[in-house]
Amino acid sequence: MERFGFVGLPNSGKSSLYNALAGGGALAAPYAFATTDPNVGVAKVPDRRLEQLAVMSNTRKLVPASVQFVDIGGLVEGASTGEGLGNQFLAHIREVDTVVYLLRAFVDDDVPGPSDPLECLRILEIELALADLETVENRVEKRRKAAKQDKTLVEVVAALDAAQAVLAEGTPIYRSDLTNEQRAVLEQEFLLTNKPVLALVNVGEDDLDRIPELIAPVEAELAGRAEVIGMCVQLEAEAAQFSGEERTEMLEALGLGEGGLERFIHAAYQLMGLRTYFTTGEKETRAWTFRAGSKAPQCAGKIHTDFERGFIRAEVIHWDELLEIGSWSKAREAGKLRVEGKEYVVADGDVLEFRFNV
């Protein structure tokens, strides 16, 4: 399962964000390194499309998509040279697919640490870029020597040279002008700053109406290289203790509207290149996660390997068209179900039924 990890300075709100997503379980304390080992959880991906399909099918069981997330211990200045949790911390980042920078923008005299999100961003990026620079410097000459015998490594050496140049300036790779091709070549090096990034600005309870103002400097600094979301993580964590109408009432009482957590989960899900297709019936309506660009047999394999191995065809209709018609049987009678073969690239929001033979 793909996973995203929270990276932030101590006391930036990482453990509270974990609790907001998981409904509790992580120690949130006002001192550094309350989290020393990563907490791993699974968050359900809210999806109103799934709920509407379940109502249409009068479904007995509803299964949402899910995504794994990791609360990694706080990073401090000097982490790249062993300060704080040092290499242990950096190793945990290498294991995630997408990085969430948690940037503190709340002031609390009882909680140490900077409250300027741009300063938080600066420290995080410099430390991760320095760690990557050391990695690249240790590898590039070895790859260069090997390339004399193995010409397939020439492209790798060129990408490492380009990465070294930008990292030496303190620029993380995701914010550099390296091409998509170069970044794809560098994926095998597992560099920390070559991962997709989402920046979450954690504001105070009294600053909910100032979120656009507080995230604006971060948006300007990142200049479109990463999506920026603002929310009060502590309030979201408190609301997450409730479910259904109770949660809705609490969010409204706190002035959070529908809450920022749902938007955050969707942004992380999309950033990891994940998309959703559905199956629906009286017994079960389920959201299935697949990688953008996957073809029908690969998506069938998400249900069972036999579905992929013996794939014959898929019957397909988009979720909103199916809702408008009213049922799968009516869609078939009206000739609205498309029959797609092995080369069909599944779209986000497709409702599918597979035919297979093994």
Helices and strands as residue ranges (DSSP letters): E 3-8, H 14-22, E 39-44, H 48-57, E 61-63, E 66-71, G 79-81, H 86-94, E 98-105, H 117-147, G 151-153, H 154-167, G 173-175, H 180-186, G 187-189, E 197-203, G 205-210, H 211-222, E 227-231, H 233-239, H 244-253, H 261-271, E 274-279, E 284-291, H 296-300, H 305-309, E 311-318, H 319-325, H 328-333, E 338-340, E 350-356
